[in-house]
Amino acid sequence: MDIFLAAFITLFVIVDPLGTSAVFPSLVRGQTKPQVLSIAIKASIVAALILVLFGIGGEALLHYLGISIPAFRIAGGLLLFVTGFRMIMGYHDQDQVESEKSIYQDRSDVAVFPLAIPLLAGPGSMTAALLHMTNVSSTFDKGMVVAAIIAVQIISFVSMLGAERLVKVFGSTGSTLLARLVGILMAAMAVQFLIDGLTQIIL
């Protein structure tokens, strides 16, 4: 149980399901309820699979590819910054989506990027999953880490579905303003990822 709690608390803080839920309404604007449900389910499942698989084989994979954890953080930060910038510029507004259908046909893609990666399963959470998994040896203990990963993603799923109500509360104009603000926060999170990665490389 101690192993489960340690992994759960670490991942919950890093993944920040409530923070991700603030982004969710902006990413699924204009979608029907079944589509929103499908996106939330897909994002949670993909994120959970990524964290479990990376926790088990991530160290060997990064070592084989010659990629360091700081470099992994920087890459995640760059991806997140692109998403934040596009939200600030109104890419996720409904009129923008309609005008760019030829470029962005499948709106369910937001379930994979940026929801699953890098929000629900970013460099920080992937690193945490890897560290917790390598710190235990028995199959049961590894199962506890996997259970913690799944528990955090279930909370993320519930948070995303509840966040849909924000759209109704704020209305169209308020939701647009919220999307811009969230985009700024997301860009700031991305910069922090970059700073953390660069700091680890320099120090």
C-alpha positions in Angstrom: 0.0 0.0 0.0 2.9 2.4 0.7 4.2 1.8 -2.8 0.8 2.5 -4.3 0.3 5.7 -2.2 3.8 7.0 -3.1 3.3 6.4 -6.8 -0.3 7.7 -6.7 0.6 11.0 -4.9 3.6 11.6 -7.2 1.7 11.0 -10.4 -1.4 12.9 -9.2 0.7 16.0 -8.5 2.6 15.8 -11.8 -0.4 14.8 -14.1 -2.6 17.4 -12.3 -6.0 16.1 -13.5 -7.8 19.2 -12.4 -5.4 21.4 -14.4 -6.0 19.2 -17.5 -9.7 19.4 -17.0 -9.4 23.2 -17.4 -8.0 22.7 -20.9 -10.5 20.0 -21.9 -13.5 22.2 -22.7 -11.5 24.3 -25.0 -10.2 21.3 -26.9 -13.6 19.7 -27.5 -15.7 22.8 -28.3 -18.4 22.0 -30.8 -18.3 18.2 -30.2 -21.4 16.2 -29.3 -21.6 14.4 -26.0 -20.8 11.0 -27.4 -17.7 12.5 -29.1 -16.6 14.2 -25.9 -17.0 11.0 -24.0 -15.1 9.1 -26.7 -12.2 11.7 -26.5 -12.0 11.5 -22.7 -12.0 7.7 -22.7 -9.4 7.5 -25.5 -7.1 10.1 -23.8 -7.2 8.3 -20.5 -6.6 4.9 -21.9 -3.8 6.1 -24.2 -2.2 8.0 -21.3 -2.4 5.0 -19.0 -0.9 2.7 -21.6 2.0 5.1 -22.3 2.8 5.4 -18.6 2.7 1.7 -17.9 4.7 0.7 -21.0 7.2 3.5 -20.5 7.5 2.6 -16.8 8.4 -1.0 -17.8 10.6 -0.4 -20.7 11.4 3.3 -20.9 14.9 3.2 -19.4 16.1 0.6 -21.9 14.3 2.5 -24.8 15.9 5.8 -24.0 19.3 4.3 -23.5 19.1 2.4 -26.8 18.1 5.6 -28.6 20.7 7.7 -26.8 18.0 10.1 -25.4 18.4 11.7 -22.0 15.5 12.5 -19.6 16.3 16.3 -19.9 16.1 16.0 -23.7 12.8 14.2 -23.2 11.5 17.1 -21.1 12.5 19.7 -23.6 10.8 17.8 -26.4 7.6 17.6 -24.4 7.8 21.3 -23.6 8.1 22.2 -27.3 5.1 20.1 -28.2 3.0 21.7 -25.4 4.1 25.2 -26.3 2.8 24.7 -29.9 -0.6 23.7 -28.5 -0.8 26.6 -26.2 0.2 29.0 -28.9 -2.5 27.7 -31.3 -5.1 28.0 -28.5 -4.1 31.7 -27.9 -4.4 32.4 -31.6 -7.9 30.8 -31.7 -7.1 27.6 -33.5 -9.5 25.7 -31.4 -12.4 28.2 -31.9 -15.3 26.6 -33.8 -15.0 29.0 -36.8 -11.3 28.2 -37.1 -12.0 24.5 -37.0 -14.6 24.7 -39.7 -12.2 26.7 -42.0 -9.4 24.2 -41.5 -11.3 20.9 -41.9 -9.1 19.9 -44.8 -6.0 20.1 -42.5 -7.5 18.8 -39.3 -10.1 16.2 -40.4 -10.3 14.1 -37.2 -11.0 16.1 -34.1 -10.6 13.0 -32.0 -6.9 13.5 -32.5 -6.9 15.9 -29.6 -7.4 12.8 -27.4 -3.8 11.7 -28.3 -2.2 15.1 -28.6 -2.3 17.2 -26.5 -4.5 15.4 -24.0 -2.8 12.1 -23.7 0.6 13.5 -24.7 2.0 15.6 -23.1 -0.8 16.6 -20.6 -1.8 13.3 -19.1 1.4 11.5 -19.9 4.1 14.1 -20.3 7.8 13.9 -19.7 7.4 14.5 -15.9 4.8 11.8 -15.4 6.6 9.3 -17.7 9.8 9.9 -15.7 7.9 9.4 -12.4 6.4 6.2 -13.7 9.8 5.0 -14.8 11.5 5.8 -11.5 8.8 4.2 -9.4 8.8 1.1 -11.5 12.6 0.7 -11.4 12.6 1.2 -7.6 10.6 -2.0 -7.0 11.5 -5.6 -7.9 8.6 -7.9 -7.2 5.7 -8.4 -9.6 3.2 -7.4 -6.9 5.0 -4.1 -6.2 5.1 -3.3 -9.9 1.4 -4.1 -10.0 0.9 -1.5 -7.3 2.6 1.1 -9.4 0.4 0.1 -12.4 -2.7 0.4 -10.2 -1.6 3.9 -9.1 -1.2 4.9 -12.8 -4.7 3.6 -13.6 -6.2 5.3 -10.6 -4.8 8.7 -11.6 -6.1 8.3 -15.1 -9.6 7.4 -13.9 -9.6 10.6 -11.8 -8.4 12.5 -15.0 -11.3 11.0 -17.0 -13.9 12.0 -14.4 -12.4 15.5 -14.2 -12.5 16.0 -18.0 -16.2 14.9 -18.2 -17.1 17.3 -15.3 -15.2 20.1 -17.0 -17.6 20.1 -19.9 -20.1 22.0 -17.7 -17.7 25.0 -17.8 -18.7 25.6 -21.4 -22.4 26.0 -20.4 -21.5 28.1 -17.3 -19.3 30.6 -19.2 -21.2 30.6 -22.5 -19.6 31.1 -25.9 -17.8 34.4 -25.2 -16.6 33.3 -21.8 -15.4 30.0 -23.2 -13.4 31.7 -25.9 -11.8 34.0 -23.3 -11.1 30.9 -21.1 -9.5 29.2 -24.0 -7.1 32.1 -24.5 -6.2 32.2 -20.8 -5.7 28.5 -20.7 -3.5 28.7 -23.8 -1.3 31.3 -22.0 -1.1 29.0 -18.9 -0.3 26.0 -21.2 2.5 28.0 -22.9 3.9 28.9 -19.5 3.8 25.2 -18.5 5.7 24.4 -21.7 8.4 27.0 -20.9 8.7 25.5 -17.4 9.3 22.1 -19.1 12.0 23.6 -21.2 13.6 25.4 -18.2 13.7 22.1 -16.2 15.2 20.2 -19.1 17.9 22.9 -19.8 18.7 23.2 -16.1 19.3 19.4 -15.8 21.6 19.5 -18.9 23.6 22.5 -17.6 23.9 21.4 -14.0 
